[in-house]
Amino acid sequence: MNGSRSIKRIGNKAAKPFLLLILVLSITTCIDPFNPDIKGREALLVVDGLLTNENRSYTIRLSKTTPSQNDEPVMVSGAFMTITDQNGTESRLSETSSGIYRTDSLSFRGEAGSTYTLYIRTTDGTEYKSDPSVMYSVQPIDSIIYLKDQEILNNTTEILDGIRIFLNSENSGGGKYFRWIYDEWWKFSVPNPKRYNYIDPDNIPEVDTLKQVCYAHYGSDEIIIHSGESSQTDRIEKEPVLFVASNQSDRLLMQYCIDIKQLSLSPVEFQFWEQLKEISEGGGDIFDKQPFTITGNVHNISNPSESVLGYFQVSALEEKRIYILPSDLETLNLPEYKYECERIEKGPGDYPYYVTFDQIYESNTSTGYIFIEPVYNMMLALTKLAFAKPACAICTSRGSLTKPDFWIDMESPQIKNDITRHK
């Protein structure tokens, strides 16, 4: 669950239909756990893929539902899969790992204005085909902006302060329906980094790699869509994308980056996402709706009545990213995130009975703490051992030491503005 946002949850209710559960779980992970008794239900094919105009390999994920959501999905291996355009040009996908099929980026690339159809034949000979899907063109994102805002935390009375991120875009490319997905990255530093390894009181060497500064990533799991059908303008102005609470995570402490992808939708796909969004956010009204009418665009050729979950998505794509530094937020007077990290220092003198440093080390590491560094007195004699929780001492417990390929460490707001202006 993303700690920086307030997202309405769907509660645990035993009457929740199984198909609805699978459909919504394929879109968002921010749903309370629910374990229905679905023994005897037939496993359903799930198709998950997105074809864009990006110069890269496209992925189709093929799996089957399981009796319990606690079980890992059963990946469907060995299928024959192709994507065909309106001219009959066929591109075959290769299985790169169990249930994961990819196109060849050197021989196939989606083009706006073209129509594509997905074909699947499983190892038992069952054939599936998607509806022909047009790749509508999409306009670039003009700008990404952020403003100070507030949000209520998960149906409570607690009000969070933070920033809300918006985008502006032209809407003159002919398409009327849009979806947005985003990726967040942020640089962070743990407050009590592990600098040493403890072997014995006379052997406390420095760590080979200091894991103090890392880069964290979070991919969106929300359904953000827009219809311009009734719009009187060719502009999309201040479309809200997400809210980041400044005191709920360390996203805004060092350097934050958001990359937003704008996708075009067909009217049929927009309706699919709109119905899923309505149900996933419907709360108690969910039981007044019939989820079985929400079908994807992939069908069993010989048995159209078979339910196939998921959607073969076809969309042109434009993206834009911005960086946000703490200095950019100084005038907003936002509350700052405080790490809930406890540093424990223990030495033989802290106990009413005789203990060794080895015993102190074993006692504290057995309770979930890790050794981070020795503490010496003015005479350079070892007096204590310092401990902290892994999340406060090793940044790789929730991030990566590897800087994202695109990442630029900002030295001043001017550099950020130049990058944003020319992105």
N, C-alpha and C positions, 0 to 999 in steps of 0.2 A: 504494500500500500504506500502510495506516495505521501510522505509526511508534510509536503509543502502545500497541499491543496485540501479544500473541503469538498468532498464528493459524496453525493447522496448515495446511500447504500440500500440494497434490497435486503430486507430482513429474512430470517429463517422462518419459513412457513411450509409445513408439511404438504400442503396442497399444491405446491409449485410444480407445474408440469415439467416432465423430463426434457422434452424437445426445447422448450423455452430456456431451460437451464443450460443446455449445451450451446444454443445459439448465442446467448448473452455471454457465457464464459469465453467464447471464441473472440469476443470483442474486448472485454475488460476483465481485469483481475480483481477489481475493487468491489467484490461481492462477498457477503458473509458466507462462510462454508455451509453447505447443505448436502446431506447424504441420504438421498431417497432410496427406497427399496425398489429396485427396477429389475429384479431377477426375472429372467425369461424374456426380456425385451430383446428385439433383434438389433444387432450392431448396425449402426448407420455409417455410411461413407461421409467423410468430411473433406471438402476441397477448399484449400486456402491458398490463393495466389494473387499477385498483383503484377500486371503488365503495364509498363509505362514507356515513355519515349527516352528514358535515360540510356546512356551508353554503358550498359553493364549486363551481366547475366541475370535473368529473371528466374524466380523460384516458385514452384508449385509444391505445396505440402499436402500429402495424401495420408489420411489416417482413418481409423474407425473408432466409434464411441465404445466405451467400456461400461460394465454394470455399475461402477462406482466412480465418482469424480476423483476419489483419492487414488485411483489407479492411473498409471501412465497410459496415454492413448496408444492404441495398437497401430503402429505405422504400417502402411500398405506398401509392400515392396514388390518389385518385379513387374510393375505395370508398364504398358506401352503408352506413351503420351505424346501428342503433337499439338501444335498451334498452327492454324491455317488462316490466311488472310482472304480478302474478298476476291483475289485473283487466283486462288487455288494454290498459292505458294505455301508449302508445308515445312515447318521446322520441328524437328524432333527434340524432345527433352531427354537428357541423360540422368540416370539415378546416381547421385553423388554420395549419398548415404541412405540408410533405410528410410523410405518414404519421402525423401527429399529429391526433387527433380529440378534440373536447371537447363536453361537454354545455353547455346554457345554464343557468347557476346561478340565473337568475331564474324559470325554469319547471320545473326538475327538481331534486329532492333525495331521496337515498336515505333510507329509513325502516326502523328495526329492526322485524323481524317480517314484512317484505315479501319476496317472491320475485322475482328478476330474471333475465332471459334476454337475452343479447347476440346480435344478428343482424348478419352481415356479408355483403355482396355485392360482390365485386371487379369491376373493369371488364370482365373476360372472362366475367362472368355466373356465376362459381362462388359458391355460397352456403355459408356456415358458420353454425353455431348452437352456443351454449353450452348445457350442461346447466342447467336451472332451479336457481338458487342462492338459498338463504335467507339473509337478513341477520340473524344472531343478535345479540341485545343483548349488551352488555358492561358490566361494572361499572367505575366510576372507579378510578384508581390512588390508593390512600390516601396513600402516601408514597414518596419516593425517598431512600435512605440510602447512605452510603459508609463503608467500613472499610479500614484498612490491610491490605494483602495482598501476596503475592508470586506471581510467575509465571515459568516457564521460557521463555526466548526461543527460539522456533522450533526445537525439537528439539535445542537445544544444552545445555550445562551451565551457561550463564550465567543467574543468577537475578536477576530484576528486582523492585525494590520500587516500590510505588505504592498506588493505591486501587482497590478493586473496588466498583462501583456496583450496588446492589440495588433492587428495588421490592417493595412490599407492596400487596396488593389483596384486596378481597372476591371471592368466587367463588360468589355466590348468585343470579346472574342467569339461571341455567338452562343456560348454555353450559358446556362442559367443556374446550374446546380454545382455545388462545390463541397469538397471535404478537405479537412486539414488534419495532418498528423505532425507531431513535433518530437524532437529529441532535445533533451537537456544534458549539458555537460557542465561540471563545475570543478574548480580546483580547490582543494581543502588541505588543511594541515592538522594532524592530530596533536592534542595539547601535551600529552605525556609520551613522547616517542621512545621506543625501546632502543637504547644505544649500546647496551652491553649484554653479553651472555654470561650466565653464572655457571661455573663448573665446580669451583670450591673457593674458599675464602682467599686463597693465594693465586687463583687463576680466574680472572674476570675479564676476558678479552672484549674488545669492541666488536660490534656486529659487522659482518661483511658489507651489508647494504642497509643504510638507514631508511626505514620506511615511514617517513614523516609526512611527505607531501605526495598526494595522489590526485587522480582525476576520476570523478564519479560520473556515471551516465544513467539516465532514465528515459525510456521511450514511452510515449503517450499511449494510454489505454482507454481514452475517452472517445466518444463519438461526437465530432465537431463538424456540423454540416450547415449549409446555407442555401436557401432558395431565393433567386432573384426574379422569380416569375412575376411577382406583383410590384417589383421595384420600378420607380420612376426615374432612376438614374443609372448610369453605366459605371458607377463607382461602388466599391465596397469600403465603407468607412468605419473605422474603429470596431472591427470584428473581434470580439473577445476570444482569446485563445486559452489562457490559463491564469490562475492566481497563484502567486508565490508568497507565502507568509514568511516574513523576515525572521521571526523568532521560533520557527518550527523546524528548521534545518540549517545546515551550514552552507547552503547554496550561495548566499550573497556575501559571504565573509571575505573571499579573496578575489575570485574572478568567475563569472557565470556566463554561459553561452547558451542560446537557444537557436535551434535550426528548425524552421517551419517549412513544411512541404504543402503546396497547394495543388489539389487534384480536381480534375473535371469529372463530373458524373453524368451519366445518362439519366433521363427521367425515371426509368425503371430501377436503376441502382440507387438513386436518391430515395425512392420510396422504400426500398429494402432497408437502408440505413435509418431512415426516419422512423419506421416501425420498430426497429430494434432499439433505437434511442428512446422512443416513447415508452416501451415496455420496461427497459432497464432503469428508467427514472420514474416509473409510475407509482412506486410505493404500494400502498394498499389497493389502488385501482387495478393492479396487475391481474386480479382474479376476475375482473369484469371483461377481460380481453381474451380473445381466442388466439393463442400463439401459433397454432398449426397452419394459419394462413400465410405465415411468413416463410416463404420458400426462396431458395437461391435460384441461380440461373443454370444449374447443371442438372441433367436429367438422365435417368436410365432409358436408353433408346428403345429397348424391347418391353420395358415395364415402367411406363411413365408415372404410375401410382407410387413407386418407391420414393421414399423421402431421402433426399440428398442434402446434407447441410453444407453451409459455407457459401462462398461466392467467388466466381472467376472475375476479378476486378480488372477493368481496362480503363486507363486514364492517362492523359498527358499530365506532366508534373513540372512545376516550377518551385524553386526553394530559395530561401534567404535566411541568413543568420545574423545575429548581433551579439556583441559582448556587453556585459554590464559589470562595472567596477564599483567597489564600495564608495569611491569618491563621487560617482554619479548619483548616489543616493543620499549624500550628506544633508542636503537641504530638505529632505522628506521627513526627517525626524522619526525614523522607523525604529522599533525596538530591535535590539540585536540578539542573535542566537547565542545562548550560553551552553557550553558543553557540560553535561552532567557527568563529570569524570572525577573519580576519587583517586587520589594518589596516597598510597599507604607506605609508610616508612617504619620498618621494624628492626630492632636490634636486640641483642641479649639483655641490655639494660632495661628493656620495656617489659620484662617478664619477672614475676616474683620468684621464679625458680630458674635453675640453670638450663639454658638451651644453647645449641650451637647454631651457627649460620646455616649449616646444611638443614637443620630441623626447621628453621624459620623459612627457608626457601621451600621445602616440601610442604609445610603447613599452608602457606599462602597460595602456591601454585595448584594445590589440590582443591581450592575453592573457586577456581575460575579466573584467578589473577595471573599475570605473567610478570616475570622479573624485567625491570627496565634499566636500572642502573644502581651502582653502589653509592653509598654516602660516606665521605671521609671527614675526619676532623682536621683541625689546623695542623696537626702533626702528621697528616696523611695516613692515619690509622683508620681501618675500616670500622665503622660504628653501626651502620644500618644498611639494610637492603630495601630498595624502593620497588613497589609493585603497582600495576594498574590493570584495568580491564583491556582485553585485546582491542576493542573498538576505539579505545582512547590512546593506544600505543602503537598499533600497526595499521597504517592506512590501507593496506591491501585487504583488510578484512571487509572493506566495503568499497574499494576502488582499485585503480590500477596505477602502477608507477609509470606506465607507458603513456606518453602524451598523445592525444588524438592527432592524426595526420594533419588535419587542417589547423590545429590550435596555434594561436599566436599569443605569447605572453605579453600583455599590454604594459607598456612603460608609462603611458600617459593617456589622458582622455583624448588628446589630439590624434594619437595613433588609432584609437578605437573609432573615432569619427571618420577618419580617412578610409578605414577598411569598410565601415558600414556604407559610406557614400559610394564606393566603387564596387561593392559586392554584386 
